[in-house]
Amino acid sequence: MKAVVIRRIAPIEESPLSYEDLPTPEPKGKDILIRVHACGICRTELDEIEGRLKPRIPVIPGHQVVGRVVEMGAEAGRFSVGDRVGVAWIYSSCGVCRFCRRGLENLCENFMGTGCDADGGYAEYMIVNEDYAYKIPTIFSDVEAAPLLCAGAIGYRALKLTGIEDGDVIGLYGFGSSAHIVFQLVRYLYPNSKIFVFTKRRGDPPSQLAAKMGADWIGETGEKPPLKLNCAIDTTPTGIPVREALGNLERGGRLVMNLIRKETPITDLDYTLHLWWEKEIKSVANITRRDVAEFLEVAAKIPIKPEVVEFRIEEANEALKMLKYGAYRGSGVLVIK
């Protein structure tokens, strides 16, 4: 099979991903073999490639996978050959640790990330235990469904963690793949809320997308919005938006950080200005299967429509460079034919 592989840690500018012929994996036990049709592109892949997150080396990246079941292990029976399924960031969890027993498998001490600790979807085929795959609603094409499996599902978890109520003002710092899906969730679930969007530069592709979608206010990170924020979600790779978001929060507000790694430090927090008045910071760590299943159901009802830019699998290096520098808006997806 054709696959994209991380074999060394290096800046994406060096095009470190290799495009290779590898043996097609064989499903055993409860595994299913998936013929991959599309795989979303995520900033987590940049974190792996550039070493901020430590992947297994070598590994096939990609954790927003959509394809069809083509073969099953001897103990698999949840799906049938031909079923269209998705795979998200959660590849496996132990099921027995104190976190798993409490429904917090995202915090499992043996959590494995798809495309990081196990081979993912930047390939023609991948295997996964059937318990960690999801049926894809028919309303979505393969390309539309791919960003829902991480950008959407983890955005859904982040939104729940904000504690938002209808009528609240929510700030979105960064407006990429996840935030533009969260925007649609807020409009559907909390129709009386205002959405303020903060981007790096006025008139950049993310702010253009926010304007197209009808944000209530759009500004640069560092600007003061017209109203205090009851809650906020930060999806940016830099530390500065954390300070800025906390400064814009209303008393008792919460900032949720929806990312795995920051590329630059969080600095210059002043307790009185940024944290007093019972303001909170909460991170999103991984995801649970329940999050993914719930989100796909909600997404189909709305229905969520991600803005997608398609790339060929051979263009993975270039696609990730473009993601790093904000050269496209919405969600990038590798199409694997």
C-alpha positions in Angstrom: 0.0 0.0 0.0 1.0 3.6 -0.4 1.6 5.5 2.8 3.1 8.7 4.2 5.6 8.0 7.1 7.3 10.0 9.8 10.8 8.6 10.1 12.6 11.6 11.6 11.8 14.7 13.6 12.4 17.9 11.7 10.8 21.2 10.8 8.0 20.7 8.2 9.9 23.2 6.0 12.4 20.4 5.4 9.6 18.1 4.0 10.5 15.3 6.3 7.5 13.0 5.5 8.3 10.2 3.1 5.9 8.6 0.6 6.5 4.9 0.6 5.2 1.4 -0.4 4.5 -0.6 2.7 2.8 -4.0 3.4 -0.9 -3.8 3.9 -1.7 -4.6 7.6 -3.6 -7.7 8.4 -6.6 -7.5 10.9 -6.5 -9.9 13.8 -8.9 -10.5 16.7 -11.4 -7.6 16.8 -9.5 -5.5 14.3 -11.0 -4.2 11.1 -9.1 -3.3 7.9 -10.2 0.0 6.5 -9.6 1.2 2.9 -9.0 4.8 3.6 -10.7 7.4 1.3 -10.0 10.6 3.2 -7.9 11.8 6.1 -8.1 15.2 7.7 -5.0 17.3 8.3 -4.4 18.5 11.9 -1.9 20.7 13.7 -1.2 17.7 15.9 0.6 16.2 13.0 2.8 19.3 12.9 3.5 18.8 16.7 4.5 15.1 16.0 6.7 15.9 13.0 8.5 18.8 14.7 8.9 17.0 18.0 6.7 18.9 20.4 4.7 15.7 20.7 6.7 12.5 20.7 5.3 10.0 18.2 6.4 6.4 17.7 9.1 6.3 15.0 8.4 5.3 12.3 4.7 5.9 12.3 2.0 6.7 9.7 0.3 9.9 10.9 -3.3 10.9 10.5 -6.3 10.6 12.9 -9.3 11.9 11.1 -9.9 8.9 9.0 -12.8 7.9 6.8 -13.1 4.8 4.7 -14.8 1.4 4.2 -14.3 -1.9 6.0 -12.7 -4.4 3.6 -11.7 -7.2 5.9 -12.3 -8.2 9.6 -10.4 -10.1 12.2 -11.8 -13.4 13.4 -13.5 -11.9 16.5 -14.8 -8.7 14.8 -18.6 -8.5 14.2 -19.7 -4.9 15.0 -19.4 -3.9 11.3 -19.8 -5.6 8.0 -17.6 -5.5 4.9 -18.5 -2.4 2.9 -19.6 -0.3 5.9 -18.3 3.3 5.9 -16.5 4.1 9.2 -14.4 6.7 10.8 -11.4 6.6 13.2 -10.6 9.5 15.6 -7.7 10.5 17.8 -8.5 7.8 20.4 -6.9 4.6 19.0 -7.2 2.6 22.3 -7.4 2.9 26.0 -6.9 0.3 28.7 -10.4 0.1 30.0 -9.4 -0.8 33.6 -7.5 2.2 35.0 -9.2 4.6 37.4 -9.8 7.1 34.6 -11.4 4.6 32.2 -13.6 3.3 35.0 -14.9 6.9 35.5 -15.7 7.4 31.8 -12.5 9.5 31.4 -10.7 7.3 28.9 -9.2 10.4 27.4 -7.0 10.6 30.5 -6.1 6.9 30.5 -2.6 6.2 31.6 -2.2 3.9 28.5 -4.0 6.1 26.0 -2.9 5.6 22.4 -3.3 8.3 19.8 -4.1 7.3 16.2 -1.3 8.3 13.9 1.0 8.9 16.9 1.3 5.8 19.0 -0.2 3.6 16.3 -0.3 3.9 12.5 -3.0 6.2 11.2 -4.8 7.3 8.1 -2.2 8.9 5.8 -2.3 5.6 3.9 -4.4 3.5 1.6 -5.2 1.1 4.4 -5.2 1.1 8.2 -6.4 -1.3 11.0 -8.1 -0.4 14.3 -10.0 -2.3 16.9 -13.7 -2.2 15.9 -14.6 -0.7 19.3 -12.7 2.5 18.3 -14.5 3.0 14.9 -17.7 4.9 14.2 -20.3 4.7 11.5 -20.4 7.8 9.4 -23.8 9.5 8.9 -24.8 9.3 5.3 -25.4 13.0 5.0 -21.7 13.6 4.9 -19.3 12.9 2.0 -16.0 11.3 2.9 -14.2 14.6 2.6 -16.8 16.4 4.7 -16.7 13.7 7.4 -13.0 13.7 7.9 -12.6 17.0 9.8 -15.5 16.0 12.1 -13.5 13.2 13.6 -11.0 15.5 15.4 -11.5 19.2 14.7 -15.2 18.7 15.2 -15.4 16.1 18.0 -12.7 17.7 20.1 -14.2 21.1 19.4 -17.5 19.7 20.8 -15.7 18.5 23.9 -14.1 21.9 24.3 -17.4 23.7 23.9 -19.0 21.5 26.6 -16.1 22.2 28.9 -16.6 26.0 28.6 -19.9 25.7 30.5 -21.6 28.0 28.0 -25.2 28.9 28.5 -27.6 30.3 25.8 -27.1 34.1 25.7 -23.5 34.0 26.8 -20.7 35.7 24.8 -18.1 33.2 23.6 -14.7 34.2 22.2 -12.9 32.0 19.6 -9.2 32.6 19.5 -8.0 31.3 16.2 -10.5 30.4 13.5 -9.2 27.3 11.7 -10.5 23.8 11.3 -11.9 23.2 14.8 -13.2 26.8 15.5 -15.2 27.1 12.3 -17.0 23.9 13.3 -17.5 25.0 16.9 -19.0 28.2 15.4 -21.7 26.1 13.8 -22.3 24.2 17.0 -22.8 27.4 19.0 -25.3 28.8 16.4 -27.3 25.6 16.7 -27.1 24.8 20.4 -27.0 28.3 21.8 -28.8 30.5 19.2 -28.9 33.6 21.5 -25.2 33.7 22.2 -22.8 36.1 20.5 -19.6 34.8 18.9 -16.5 37.0 18.9 -13.6 35.8 16.7 -10.0 36.8 17.2 -7.4 36.1 14.5 -3.8 36.9 13.9 -4.3 39.6 11.3 -7.3 41.6 10.2 -8.3 40.4 6.7 -6.4 37.1 6.9 -8.1 33.9 5.6 -9.4 32.9 9.0 -11.0 36.3 9.6 -12.5 36.2 6.0 -14.1 32.9 6.9 -15.4 34.2 10.2 -17.0 37.2 8.3 -18.5 34.8 5.7 -20.1 32.7 8.4 -21.5 35.8 10.2 -19.5 36.3 13.4 -20.9 39.0 15.7 -17.5 40.7 16.0 -14.1 40.0 14.5 -10.8 41.4 15.7 -7.1 40.8 16.0 -5.7 39.0 19.0 -4.8 41.8 21.4 -7.9 43.9 20.7 -10.6 44.5 23.2 -14.0 43.2 22.1 -17.2 45.3 22.7 -18.4 43.0 25.5 -16.6 40.8 28.1 -16.4 37.1 27.3 -18.3 34.7 29.4 -16.1 31.9 28.0 -13.5 31.4 25.3 -11.8 28.6 23.4 -8.2 28.9 22.3 -7.0 26.8 19.3 -3.9 28.8 18.5 -0.3 27.5 18.6 1.2 30.5 20.4 1.1 31.6 24.0 0.0 35.2 23.7 -3.8 34.5 23.1 -4.0 32.8 26.5 -3.1 36.1 28.3 -5.3 38.1 26.0 -8.3 35.8 26.4 -8.0 35.8 30.2 -7.9 39.6 30.1 -11.1 39.7 28.2 -13.0 37.2 30.3 -15.9 38.3 32.5 -15.8 37.5 36.2 -16.2 33.7 36.7 -15.3 33.1 33.0 -13.5 30.1 31.7 -10.9 29.7 29.0 -10.7 26.2 27.4 -7.4 25.4 25.5 -8.2 23.1 22.7 -4.8 21.9 21.5 -2.1 19.5 22.5 1.0 21.6 22.4 1.9 25.3 22.3 4.8 26.3 20.0 5.7 29.4 22.2 5.4 29.8 26.0 2.5 31.3 27.9 4.1 34.4 29.6 3.3 37.6 31.4 0.3 36.4 33.3 -0.6 38.9 36.1 -2.8 37.4 38.8 -4.9 40.5 39.4 -5.5 41.2 35.7 -5.8 37.7 34.3 -6.8 35.2 37.0 -8.6 37.0 39.9 -12.4 37.1 40.1 -12.5 33.3 39.8 -11.4 33.1 36.2 -10.4 29.6 35.1 -8.1 27.9 32.5 -9.0 24.4 31.5 -7.2 22.2 28.9 -8.7 19.6 26.6 -6.7 16.4 26.8 -7.5 13.9 24.0 -11.1 12.7 23.5 -13.5 9.9 24.5 -15.5 7.6 22.2 -18.6 9.0 23.7 -17.6 12.5 22.6 -17.1 11.3 19.0 -20.4 9.4 18.9 -22.4 12.2 20.4 -20.9 14.8 18.1 -21.5 12.9 14.9 -25.2 12.6 15.9 -25.5 16.4 16.6 -23.4 17.2 13.5 -25.8 15.2 11.3 -28.8 17.0 12.7 -27.5 20.6 12.1 -25.9 19.6 9.6 -22.4 20.8 10.1 -20.7 21.8 6.8 -17.0 22.2 7.1 -15.1 24.3 4.6 -12.6 21.9 3.0 -9.5 22.2 1.0 -8.5 19.0 -0.7 -4.9 17.7 -1.2 -3.5 14.5 -2.8 -1.8 12.1 -0.3 1.5 12.9 -2.2 1.1 16.5 -1.2 1.2 15.9 2.6 4.4 17.8 3.2 3.1 20.8 1.3 -0.3 20.7 2.9 1.2 20.8 6.4 3.4 23.7 5.5 0.4 25.5 4.3 -1.4 24.7 7.6 1.5 26.0 9.6 1.5 29.4 7.8 -2.3 29.7 7.6 -2.3 29.6 3.8 -5.8 28.2 3.5 -9.0 28.5 5.5 -11.2 25.8 7.0 -10.1 22.2 7.1 -7.4 20.5 5.0 -8.1 16.9 3.9 -6.0 14.3 2.1 -7.9 12.5 -0.5 -6.7 8.9 -1.0 -7.8 7.3 -4.2 
